[in-house]
Amino acid sequence: MKTDATSSLCGDFMLAVYLDGQGRVPGYGTGLGFGLSGAMLMELALDGFLHTVDGYIVAAHGAQPPDRALGEVLARIRSSRRLRTAPEWVRALSVGAHKRLSAAMIAEGVLVRTPRRLPSPTGLARRYDVLDGERRDAAVRSLGSAADSSERSVALAALAGACGAASGGRERGGSEAMLRSMSPACAQILTAVAACVWLGALSSWT
């Protein structure tokens, strides 16, 4: 079980996929927020805190993840008055997901908030500097390495593919097939992320 944001799946997604190479937050239309919320859910599922029952995401009782951001997500799922499906949780948790995770990563010394926003013609704004370059580089290498078949590496690549940000080093279909062999919860979360991204892109075209 992971003990901090710097070594987590959602931390790797933040560094290797969500933030661009200059530490900027993507525009709202990219769909990467769904990937970030999916990464947080999948991290909890990989560590045994979540499972699925009849298509719904259900939290395990008792145990609590050491990471604060993930703990807040798990507490929200546990306190929900009704059961929700993976797509419902992916959409609900995508709001403010990067703020929750970045706060944990700032506390861990991985990121630092920059004091100003810089205008950009692409709609991106500089928000963070990455202090732990080695961690970011390791996450990027893991994302692009077809040889790394660890659960989190496969999950990272599959999530990136679902968001349309897959690296050329992996085949998206192969990663998804490996992920689906791990657990029903991870498979449902991945499918939910892809569906939310697709629907988000469709609504932006209409």
Disulfide bonds with the S-S distance in Angstrom:
none
